Amino acid sequence: MRMSEGVEWAAHACAVLSALPENKGLSAAALAEFHDLAPAYMAKHMQALARAGVVTSIRGAGGGYRLARPATEISLWDIVEAIEGGEPAFRCSEIRQQGPCKTPRADCKRPCGIAARFARAEALWRAELKSMSLADIVMEVVRTRSMARNAEVIAWLREKL
């Protein structure tokens, strides 16, 4: 399964937003600048996150985007679903009912073994993403990154606020 780069961009943007003080926001342009990304494309993904209720936009001084709820309540699945949608990755087209040795429709009351295994794997993948909060990821990054790098990020954020 391949996800679009927008998932990566959105996850990193949400991680940056998790460091903001309450009632402060960061523009899509600033979020794009943080990782040297295309501002228009970042804005598109921020709008998708806002429609999904992952982030909210605020107007006025200190406006921009901020997390809509605490980072502990935002899962990686929330971000993936906001950008990619919730459709299953594997779509069974019932090809077993085609060709010279096709299986009769009456014998296809249950998903085939292939579709069933893909569905099971995807359910496990989604469950794993749902079990990981944005806060878990951010804390791991902060813990494993040097204090100097953490200070650099905080200084950049203060400059943008």
VOMI-825221 format. One record per residue: residue number from 1; residue in one letter; x, y, z of N, C-alpha, C, O in turn. Coordinates in Angstrom, 1 decimal. Example, Ala and Ser with C-alpha at 12.3 -4.5 7.8 and 13.67 -1.06 7.14 Angstrom:
2
ATOM   n res    n_x    n_y    n_z   ca_x   ca_y   ca_z    c_x    c_y    c_z    o_x    o_y    o_z
ATOM   1   A   13.2   -5.7    7.8   12.3   -4.5    7.8   13.2   -3.3    7.8   14.2   -3.3    8.5
ATOM   2   S   12.8   -2.2    7.1   13.7   -1.1    7.1   12.9    0.0    7.9   13.4    1.1    8.0
This chain:
161
ATOM   n res    n_x    n_y    n_z   ca_x   ca_y   ca_z    c_x    c_y    c_z    o_x    o_y    o_z
ATOM   1   M    0.9   -1.2    0.0    0.0    0.0    0.0    0.9    1.2    0.0    1.9    1.3    0.7
ATOM   2   R    0.5    2.2   -0.8    1.3    3.4   -0.9    0.4    4.6   -0.5   -0.7    4.8   -1.1
ATOM   3   M    0.8    5.4    0.4    0.1    6.6    0.8    0.8    7.8    0.1    1.9    7.7   -0.2
ATOM   4   S    0.0    8.8   -0.1    0.5   10.0   -0.8    1.5   10.7    0.2    1.4   10.5    1.4
ATOM   5   E    2.3   11.5   -0.4    3.2   12.3    0.5    2.5   13.3    1.3    3.0   13.8    2.3
ATOM   6   G    1.2   13.6    1.0    0.4   14.4    1.8    0.2   13.9    3.2    0.1   14.7    4.2
ATOM   7   V    0.2   12.6    3.4    0.1   12.0    4.7    1.3   12.4    5.6    1.2   12.8    6.7
ATOM   8   E    2.4   12.3    5.0    3.7   12.6    5.7    3.7   14.1    6.0    4.0   14.5    7.2
ATOM   9   W    3.3   15.0    5.1    3.3   16.4    5.3    2.3   16.7    6.4    2.6   17.5    7.3
ATOM  10   A    1.1   16.1    6.4    0.1   16.4    7.4    0.5   16.0    8.7    0.3   16.7    9.7
ATOM  11   A    1.1   14.8    8.8    1.6   14.3   10.1    2.6   15.2   10.7    2.6   15.5   11.9
ATOM  12   H    3.6   15.6    9.9    4.6   16.6   10.4    4.0   17.9   10.8    4.4   18.5   11.8
ATOM  13   A    3.1   18.4   10.0    2.4   19.7   10.3    1.7   19.6   11.7    1.8   20.5   12.5
ATOM  14   C    1.0   18.5   11.9    0.3   18.3   13.2    1.3   18.2   14.3    1.0   18.7   15.4
ATOM  15   A    2.4   17.5   14.1    3.5   17.5   15.1    4.0   18.8   15.5    4.2   19.1   16.7
ATOM  16   V    4.2   19.7   14.5    4.6   21.1   14.8    3.5   21.8   15.5    3.8   22.5   16.5
ATOM  17   L    2.3   21.7   15.1    1.2   22.3   15.8    1.0   21.9   17.2    0.5   22.7   18.1
ATOM  18   S    1.4   20.7   17.6    1.3   20.2   18.9    2.1   21.0   19.9    1.9   21.0   21.1
ATOM  19   A    3.1   21.7   19.4    4.0   22.5   20.3    3.5   23.9   20.5    4.2   24.7   21.3
ATOM  20   L    2.4   24.3   19.9    2.0   25.7   20.0    1.3   25.9   21.4    0.7   25.0   21.9
ATOM  21   P    1.4   27.2   21.9    0.7   27.5   23.1   -0.8   27.6   22.7   -1.2   27.7   21.6
ATOM  22   E   -1.6   27.5   23.7   -3.1   27.5   23.6   -3.5   28.8   22.9   -3.0   29.9   23.2
ATOM  23   N   -4.5   28.7   22.0   -5.1   29.8   21.3   -4.1   30.5   20.3   -4.4   31.7   19.9
ATOM  24   K   -3.1   29.8   20.0   -2.2   30.4   18.9   -2.2   29.4   17.7   -2.5   28.3   17.9
ATOM  25   G   -2.0   30.0   16.6   -2.0   29.2   15.4   -0.8   29.5   14.5   -0.1   30.5   14.7
ATOM  26   L   -0.6   28.7   13.5    0.5   28.8   12.6   -0.1   28.7   11.2   -0.9   27.8   10.9
ATOM  27   S    0.3   29.6   10.3   -0.2   29.6    9.0    0.3   28.4    8.2    1.3   27.8    8.5
ATOM  28   A   -0.5   28.1    7.1   -0.1   27.0    6.3    1.3   27.3    5.6    2.1   26.4    5.4
ATOM  29   A    1.5   28.6    5.3    2.7   29.0    4.7    3.9   28.7    5.7    5.0   28.3    5.3
ATOM  30   A    3.7   29.0    7.0    4.8   28.8    7.9    5.0   27.3    8.1    6.2   26.9    8.2
ATOM  31   L    4.0   26.5    8.1    4.1   25.1    8.2    4.9   24.5    7.0    5.7   23.6    7.1
ATOM  32   A    4.6   25.1    5.8    5.3   24.6    4.6    6.8   25.1    4.7    7.7   24.3    4.3
ATOM  33   E    7.0   26.3    5.2    8.4   26.8    5.4    9.2   25.9    6.3   10.4   25.7    6.0
ATOM  34   F    8.6   25.4    7.3    9.3   24.6    8.3   10.0   23.4    7.7   11.1   23.0    8.1
ATOM  35   H    9.4   22.8    6.7   10.0   21.7    6.0   10.4   22.0    4.5   10.7   21.0    3.8
ATOM  36   D   10.3   23.2    4.2   10.7   23.6    2.8    9.8   22.9    1.8   10.2   22.3    0.8
ATOM  37   L    8.5   23.0    2.0    7.5   22.4    1.1    6.7   23.4    0.4    6.7   24.6    0.7
ATOM  38   A    5.9   23.0   -0.6    5.1   23.9   -1.4    3.9   24.5   -0.6    3.1   23.7   -0.1
ATOM  39   P    3.9   25.8   -0.4    2.8   26.4    0.4    1.4   26.0    0.0    0.5   25.7    0.8
ATOM  40   A    1.1   26.1   -1.3   -0.2   25.8   -1.8   -0.6   24.4   -1.5   -1.8   24.1   -1.2
ATOM  41   Y    0.3   23.4   -1.7    0.0   22.0   -1.4   -0.2   21.8    0.1   -1.1   21.0    0.4
ATOM  42   M    0.6   22.5    0.9    0.4   22.4    2.3   -1.0   22.9    2.7   -1.6   22.3    3.6
ATOM  43   A   -1.4   24.0    2.1   -2.7   24.6    2.4   -3.8   23.6    2.1   -4.8   23.5    2.9
ATOM  44   K   -3.7   22.9    1.0   -4.7   22.0    0.6   -4.8   20.9    1.7   -5.9   20.5    2.0
ATOM  45   H   -3.7   20.4    2.2   -3.7   19.3    3.2   -4.2   19.9    4.5   -4.9   19.1    5.3
ATOM  46   M   -3.9   21.1    4.8   -4.4   21.7    6.1   -5.9   21.8    6.0   -6.6   21.6    7.0
ATOM  47   Q   -6.4   22.2    4.9   -7.9   22.3    4.7   -8.5   20.9    4.9   -9.6   20.8    5.5
ATOM  48   A   -7.9   19.8    4.4   -8.4   18.5    4.5   -8.4   18.1    6.0   -9.4   17.5    6.5
ATOM  49   L   -7.4   18.4    6.7   -7.3   18.2    8.2   -8.4   18.9    8.9   -9.0   18.4    9.9
ATOM  50   A   -8.6   20.2    8.5   -9.7   21.0    9.1  -11.1   20.4    8.9  -11.9   20.3    9.8
ATOM  51   R  -11.3   19.9    7.6  -12.6   19.3    7.3  -12.8   18.1    8.2  -14.0   17.7    8.5
ATOM  52   A  -11.8   17.3    8.5  -11.9   16.1    9.2  -11.9   16.4   10.7  -12.0   15.4   11.5
ATOM  53   G  -11.7   17.6   11.2  -11.8   18.0   12.6  -10.5   17.7   13.3  -10.5   17.6   14.5
ATOM  54   V   -9.4   17.5   12.6   -8.1   17.3   13.2   -7.4   18.6   13.6   -6.9   18.7   14.7
ATOM  55   V   -7.6   19.6   12.8   -7.1   20.9   13.1   -8.3   21.9   12.9   -9.3   21.6   12.4
ATOM  56   T   -8.1   23.1   13.5   -9.1   24.1   13.3   -8.3   25.4   12.9   -7.1   25.5   13.2
ATOM  57   S   -9.0   26.3   12.2   -8.3   27.5   11.8   -8.9   28.6   12.7  -10.0   28.7   13.0
ATOM  58   I   -8.0   29.6   13.0   -8.3   30.7   13.8   -7.9   32.0   13.0   -6.9   32.0   12.4
ATOM  59   R   -8.7   33.0   13.2   -8.5   34.2   12.5   -7.8   35.2   13.4   -7.8   35.1   14.6
ATOM  60   G   -7.3   36.3   12.8   -6.7   37.4   13.6   -5.3   37.2   14.0   -4.6   36.3   13.5
ATOM  61   A   -4.8   38.0   14.9   -3.4   38.0   15.3   -3.2   36.6   16.0   -4.0   36.1   16.8
ATOM  62   G   -2.1   36.0   15.6   -1.8   34.7   16.1   -2.7   33.6   15.5   -2.7   32.5   15.9
ATOM  63   G   -3.3   34.0   14.3   -4.2   33.0   13.6   -3.4   32.0   12.8   -2.2   32.0   12.8
ATOM  64   G   -4.2   31.2   12.2   -3.6   30.1   11.4   -4.3   28.8   11.8   -5.5   28.8   12.1
ATOM  65   Y   -3.5   27.8   11.8   -4.0   26.5   12.2   -3.5   26.1   13.5   -2.4   26.4   13.9
ATOM  66   R   -4.3   25.3   14.2   -3.9   24.7   15.5   -4.7   23.4   15.6   -5.6   23.1   14.9
ATOM  67   L   -4.2   22.5   16.5   -4.9   21.2   16.7   -6.3   21.5   17.2   -6.5   22.3   18.0
ATOM  68   A   -7.3   20.7   16.7   -8.7   20.8   17.1   -8.9   20.2   18.5   -9.9   20.5   19.2
ATOM  69   R   -8.0   19.3   18.9   -8.2   18.6   20.2   -6.7   18.3   20.6   -5.8   18.4   19.9
ATOM  70   P   -6.6   17.8   21.9   -5.3   17.5   22.4   -4.6   16.4   21.5   -5.2   15.6   20.9
ATOM  71   A   -3.2   16.5   21.4   -2.5   15.6   20.6   -2.7   14.1   21.1   -2.5   13.2   20.4
ATOM  72   T   -3.0   14.0   22.4   -3.3   12.6   22.9   -4.5   12.0   22.4   -4.7   10.8   22.4
ATOM  73   E   -5.4   12.9   21.8   -6.7   12.4   21.2   -6.7   12.3   19.7   -7.7   12.1   19.1
ATOM  74   I   -5.6   12.6   19.1   -5.4   12.5   17.6   -4.6   11.3   17.3   -3.4   11.3   17.7
ATOM  75   S   -5.1   10.4   16.6   -4.4    9.2   16.2   -3.7    9.4   14.8   -4.1   10.3   14.1
ATOM  76   L   -2.7    8.5   14.5   -2.2    8.6   13.2   -3.2    8.2   12.2   -3.2    8.7   11.0
ATOM  77   W   -4.2    7.3   12.5   -5.2    7.0   11.6   -6.1    8.2   11.3   -6.5    8.4   10.1
ATOM  78   D   -6.3    9.1   12.3   -7.1   10.3   12.0   -6.5   11.1   10.9   -7.2   11.7   10.0
ATOM  79   I   -5.2   11.2   10.9   -4.4   12.0    9.9   -4.5   11.3    8.6   -4.7   11.9    7.6
ATOM  80   V   -4.2   10.0    8.6   -4.3    9.2    7.3   -5.7    9.4    6.7   -5.8    9.6    5.5
ATOM  81   E   -6.7    9.2    7.5   -8.1    9.2    7.0   -8.4   10.6    6.4   -9.1   10.7    5.4
ATOM  82   A   -8.0   11.6    7.1   -8.2   13.0    6.6   -7.6   13.3    5.3   -8.3   13.9    4.4
ATOM  83   I   -6.5   12.7    5.0   -5.8   13.0    3.7   -6.2   12.0    2.7   -6.4   12.3    1.5
ATOM  84   E   -6.2   10.7    3.0   -6.4    9.6    2.0   -7.9    9.2    1.9   -8.3    8.6    0.9
ATOM  85   G   -8.7    9.5    2.9  -10.1    9.0    3.0  -10.1    7.6    3.7   -9.1    7.0    4.0
ATOM  86   G  -11.3    7.1    3.9  -11.5    5.9    4.7  -11.8    4.7    3.8  -12.0    3.6    4.4
ATOM  87   E  -11.7    4.8    2.5  -12.0    3.7    1.6  -10.9    2.5    1.9   -9.8    2.8    2.1
ATOM  88   P  -11.3    1.3    1.7  -10.4    0.2    1.9   -9.3    0.3    0.8   -9.5    0.7   -0.3
ATOM  89   A   -8.1   -0.1    1.1   -7.0   -0.1    0.2   -7.1   -1.2   -0.9   -6.8   -1.0   -2.1
ATOM  90   F   -7.6   -2.3   -0.5   -7.9   -3.4   -1.4   -9.3   -3.5   -1.8  -10.2   -3.4   -0.9
ATOM  91   R   -9.6   -3.5   -3.1  -11.0   -3.6   -3.6  -11.1   -4.8   -4.4  -10.5   -5.0   -5.5
ATOM  92   C  -11.9   -5.7   -3.9  -12.1   -7.0   -4.6  -13.1   -6.8   -5.7  -14.2   -6.2   -5.5
ATOM  93   S  -12.7   -7.2   -6.9  -13.6   -7.1   -8.1  -14.3   -8.4   -8.5  -14.9   -8.5   -9.5
ATOM  94   E  -14.1   -9.4   -7.6  -14.7  -10.7   -7.8  -14.3  -11.3   -9.2  -15.1  -11.9   -9.9
ATOM  95   I  -13.0  -11.3   -9.4  -12.5  -11.9  -10.7  -12.7  -13.4  -10.7  -12.6  -14.0  -11.7
ATOM  96   R  -12.9  -14.0   -9.5  -13.1  -15.4   -9.5  -14.4  -15.8  -10.2  -14.6  -17.0  -10.5
ATOM  97   Q  -15.3  -14.9  -10.5  -16.5  -15.1  -11.2  -16.3  -14.9  -12.7  -17.3  -14.8  -13.4
ATOM  98   Q  -15.1  -14.8  -13.2  -14.9  -14.5  -14.6  -13.9  -15.6  -15.2  -13.3  -16.3  -14.4
ATOM  99   G  -13.9  -15.7  -16.5  -13.0  -16.6  -17.2  -13.6  -17.9  -17.4  -14.7  -18.2  -17.0
ATOM 100   P  -12.8  -18.8  -18.0  -13.3  -20.1  -18.4  -13.5  -21.0  -17.2  -14.3  -22.0  -17.3
ATOM 101   C  -12.9  -20.8  -16.1  -13.1  -21.7  -14.9  -13.8  -20.9  -13.8  -13.5  -21.1  -12.6
ATOM 102   K  -14.7  -19.9  -14.2  -15.3  -19.0  -13.2  -16.1  -19.8  -12.1  -16.6  -20.9  -12.4
ATOM 103   T  -16.1  -19.2  -10.9  -16.9  -19.7   -9.8  -18.3  -19.2   -9.9  -18.4  -18.0  -10.1
ATOM 104   P  -19.3  -20.0   -9.9  -20.6  -19.5  -10.0  -20.9  -18.5   -8.8  -20.5  -18.7   -7.7
ATOM 105   R  -21.7  -17.5   -9.2  -22.1  -16.5   -8.2  -22.7  -17.1   -6.9  -22.4  -16.6   -5.8
ATOM 106   A  -23.5  -18.1   -7.1  -24.1  -18.8   -5.9  -23.1  -19.3   -4.9  -23.3  -19.5   -3.7
ATOM 107   D  -21.9  -19.7   -5.4  -20.8  -20.2   -4.6  -19.9  -19.1   -4.0  -18.9  -19.4   -3.3
ATOM 108   C  -20.3  -17.8   -4.2  -19.4  -16.7   -3.8  -20.2  -15.9   -2.7  -20.2  -14.7   -2.8
ATOM 109   K  -20.7  -16.6   -1.7  -21.5  -15.9   -0.7  -20.5  -15.2    0.4  -20.9  -14.3    1.0
ATOM 110   R  -19.3  -15.8    0.5  -18.3  -15.2    1.4  -17.2  -14.6    0.6  -16.9  -15.1   -0.6
ATOM 111   P  -16.4  -13.7    1.1  -15.3  -13.2    0.4  -14.3  -14.4    0.2  -14.2  -15.3    1.0
ATOM 112   C  -13.6  -14.3   -0.9  -12.6  -15.3   -1.2  -11.4  -15.1   -0.2  -11.3  -14.1    0.5
ATOM 113   G  -10.6  -16.1   -0.2   -9.4  -16.1    0.8   -8.5  -14.9    0.6   -7.9  -14.4    1.6
ATOM 114   I   -8.3  -14.5   -0.6   -7.5  -13.4   -0.9   -8.1  -12.1   -0.4   -7.4  -11.4    0.3
ATOM 115   A   -9.3  -11.8   -0.7  -10.0  -10.6   -0.1  -10.0  -10.7    1.4   -9.9   -9.6    2.0
ATOM 116   A  -10.3  -11.8    1.9  -10.4  -11.9    3.4   -9.1  -11.6    4.1   -9.0  -10.9    5.1
ATOM 117   R   -8.0  -12.1    3.5   -6.6  -11.8    4.1   -6.3  -10.4    3.9   -5.7   -9.8    4.9
ATOM 118   F   -6.6   -9.8    2.8   -6.3   -8.3    2.6   -7.1   -7.5    3.6   -6.6   -6.6    4.2
ATOM 119   A   -8.4   -7.9    3.8   -9.2   -7.2    4.8   -8.7   -7.3    6.2   -8.7   -6.3    6.9
ATOM 120   R   -8.2   -8.5    6.5   -7.7   -8.7    7.9   -6.4   -7.9    8.1   -6.2   -7.2    9.1
ATOM 121   A   -5.5   -7.9    7.1   -4.3   -7.1    7.2   -4.6   -5.7    7.3   -3.9   -5.0    8.1
ATOM 122   E   -5.5   -5.2    6.5   -5.8   -3.7    6.6   -6.5   -3.4    7.9   -6.2   -2.3    8.5
ATOM 123   A   -7.3   -4.3    8.5   -7.9   -4.0    9.8   -6.8   -3.9   10.9   -6.9   -3.0   11.8
ATOM 124   L   -5.8   -4.8   10.8   -4.7   -4.7   11.7   -3.9   -3.4   11.6   -3.5   -2.8   12.6
ATOM 125   W   -3.6   -3.1   10.3   -2.9   -1.8   10.0   -3.6   -0.6   10.6   -3.0    0.3   11.2
ATOM 126   R   -4.9   -0.6   10.3   -5.7    0.6   10.8   -5.7    0.6   12.4   -5.6    1.7   13.0
ATOM 127   A   -5.9   -0.6   13.0   -5.9   -0.6   14.4   -4.6   -0.2   15.0   -4.6    0.5   16.0
ATOM 128   E   -3.5   -0.5   14.4   -2.2   -0.1   14.9   -2.1    1.5   14.8   -1.6    2.1   15.7
ATOM 129   L   -2.5    2.0   13.6   -2.5    3.5   13.5   -3.4    4.2   14.5   -3.1    5.3   15.0
ATOM 130   K   -4.5    3.6   14.8   -5.5    4.1   15.7   -4.9    4.1   17.1   -5.3    4.9   18.0
ATOM 131   S   -4.0    3.1   17.4   -3.5    3.0   18.8   -2.3    4.0   19.0   -1.9    4.1   20.2
ATOM 132   M   -1.8    4.6   18.0   -0.7    5.6   18.1   -1.2    7.0   18.1   -1.8    7.5   17.1
ATOM 133   S   -1.0    7.7   19.2   -1.5    9.1   19.2   -0.4   10.0   18.7    0.8    9.6   18.7
ATOM 134   L   -0.8   11.2   18.2    0.2   12.2   17.8    1.1   12.5   19.0    2.3   12.7   18.8
ATOM 135   A    0.6   12.6   20.2    1.4   12.9   21.4    2.5   11.8   21.6    3.6   12.2   21.9
ATOM 136   D    2.2   10.5   21.3    3.2    9.5   21.5    4.3    9.7   20.5    5.5    9.6   20.9
ATOM 137   I    4.0   10.0   19.3    5.0   10.3   18.3    5.9   11.5   18.6    7.1   11.5   18.5
ATOM 138   V    5.2   12.6   19.0    5.9   13.8   19.3    6.9   13.6   20.5    8.0   14.1   20.5
ATOM 139   M    6.4   12.9   21.5    7.2   12.7   22.7    8.5   11.8   22.3    9.6   12.1   22.8
ATOM 140   E    8.3   10.9   21.4    9.4   10.1   21.0   10.5   10.9   20.2   11.7   10.8   20.4
ATOM 141   V   10.0   11.8   19.4   10.9   12.7   18.6   11.6   13.6   19.6   12.8   13.8   19.5
ATOM 142   V   10.9   14.2   20.5   11.5   15.2   21.5   12.6   14.4   22.3   13.6   14.9   22.6
ATOM 143   R   12.2   13.2   22.7   13.1   12.4   23.6   14.4   12.0   22.9   15.5   11.9   23.5
ATOM 144   T   14.3   11.7   21.6   15.4   11.2   20.8   16.2   12.3   20.1   17.3   12.0   19.6
ATOM 145   R   15.7   13.5   20.0   16.4   14.6   19.4   17.2   15.3   20.4   16.9   15.3   21.6
ATOM 146   S   18.3   15.9   19.9   19.2   16.6   20.8   18.5   17.8   21.4   17.5   18.4   20.9
ATOM 147   M   19.0   18.2   22.6   18.4   19.4   23.3   18.6   20.6   22.4   17.7   21.5   22.4
ATOM 148   A   19.7   20.7   21.7   20.0   21.9   20.9   19.0   21.9   19.7   18.5   23.0   19.4
ATOM 149   R   18.7   20.8   19.1   17.7   20.8   18.0   16.3   21.1   18.6   15.6   21.9   17.9
ATOM 150   N   15.9   20.6   19.7   14.6   21.0   20.3   14.6   22.5   20.6   13.5   23.1   20.3
ATOM 151   A   15.6   23.1   21.1   15.7   24.5   21.3   15.6   25.3   20.0   14.9   26.3   20.0
ATOM 152   E   16.2   24.8   18.9   16.1   25.4   17.6   14.7   25.5   17.1   14.2   26.5   16.6
ATOM 153   V   14.0   24.4   17.3   12.5   24.3   16.9   11.7   25.3   17.7   10.9   26.0   17.1
ATOM 154   I   11.9   25.3   19.0   11.1   26.2   19.8   11.4   27.6   19.5   10.5   28.5   19.4
ATOM 155   A   12.6   28.0   19.2   13.0   29.4   18.8   12.3   29.7   17.5   11.8   30.8   17.3
ATOM 156   W   12.3   28.8   16.5   11.7   29.1   15.2   10.2   29.3   15.4    9.6   30.2   14.8
ATOM 157   L    9.5   28.5   16.3    8.1   28.7   16.5    7.8   30.0   17.2    6.9   30.7   16.8
ATOM 158   R    8.6   30.4   18.1    8.4   31.7   18.8    8.6   32.8   17.8    7.8   33.8   17.9
ATOM 159   E    9.5   32.7   16.9    9.7   33.7   15.9    8.4   33.9   15.0    8.1   35.0   14.6
ATOM 160   K    7.7   32.8   14.7    6.6   32.8   13.8    5.3   33.2   14.5    4.3   33.6   13.9
ATOM 161   L    5.3   33.1   15.8    4.1   33.4   16.6    4.1   34.9   16.8    3.2   35.5   17.4
